[in-house]
C-alpha cells in the first residue's frame, strides 16, 4: 500500500485524541464540544475551525482509526488469496481496536449509525483500498472479471456484516469456524 500522509495537523490530532478517549470511556454520546475542549485543552472556537459539531469530530476520529489500521498493511494484495488474507487481518485489527471494540460491544446502534447508514469517509477509504487490490488481483487472473469498485462494495458488505454480527453468533460458532466461513464467503465472491 502506498505510504500514507497524515490527514490532520497537530491541533486536529489533539482534538481527535480527546475524542478517542471520550469514545472509549463514555461512548459516542459522551463526545461534546465542551468535553473535547476540556480534554484537549483547546478552545471551542478552535474545534469549530475544523468541525461543525461533535458528530463531525466522531466521524473524523473513526476515519483516523481506519486510516491507522490500513496504514499497517505494507502493500496492496496482488492475488485473491492475499486479498482475502488482508480482509481477514483487517477484520481482526478492526475488532481489536479499542474504539471500535467499544462501539461493537456497547453501542452497536452507534456503530450502525456511523458505519452502515451511509457510506462515509471511512468506508470510502476501505473501498478504495479494496478496489485497488481487486484490480491488481484481476491482473493476476485470480479474481473474476468485473468492475473492481462494484466487487469492492460487496466484499466490504460481507466483511462488515460479519464483524457487526460476530458478537451475536459467538455462542453458535467458534472463532476459528467464523474465520473459516468468512474466508470461504470472501473467496467465493472473488473466485473466477
Secondary structure, DSSP 8 states (H G I E B T S, - for coil): ------SS-HHHHHHHHHHHHHHHHH-GGG--HHHHHHHHT--HHHHHTT-SSHHHHHHHHHHHHHHHHHTT--S---SHHHHHHHHHHHHHHHHHSHHHHHHHHH-HHHHHHHHTSS--HHHHHHHHHHHHHHHHHHHHT-S-SS-HHHHHHHHHHHHHHHHHHHHHHTTTS-HHHHHHHHHHHHHHHH--
